[in-house]
Amino acid sequence: MHALLHADFPFAPPSLEEGLATLFEAPVFPADGGIGGEANNRRAPRLQAALSSPRERSEARLDVLFDMPADVFNAKKAGGAEVDESKLSLHYAMARAVTAWLDA
């Protein structure tokens, strides 16, 4: 998916790039000739947990996702070497949910 997106949309924001990549990481090819993402989304529980958390709810918003620079989306810690895995998993879950909604 990354190669296809880069060919058509080289400056795609990371939320769209990773959202599409995670949506189609387990593609489904129905008999009608279409393509879709697997309905069983392993990232959904992470997003649901954030939406239920008073601490994280403000981070799990569309406006936050769409305004996120690449280094923030990729959850780079200060200095850029380490990654905050909890934030990264939330960002991927958000991006996957948005692209699944767009694909529906």
Secondary structure, DSSP 8 states (H G I E B T S, - for coil): -HHHHHHH-TT--HHHHHHHHHHTSSEE--TTS--EE-S--TTHHHHHHHHH-TTTGGGS-HHHHHT--HHHHTTB-TTSSSB-HHHHHHHHHHHHHHHHHHH-
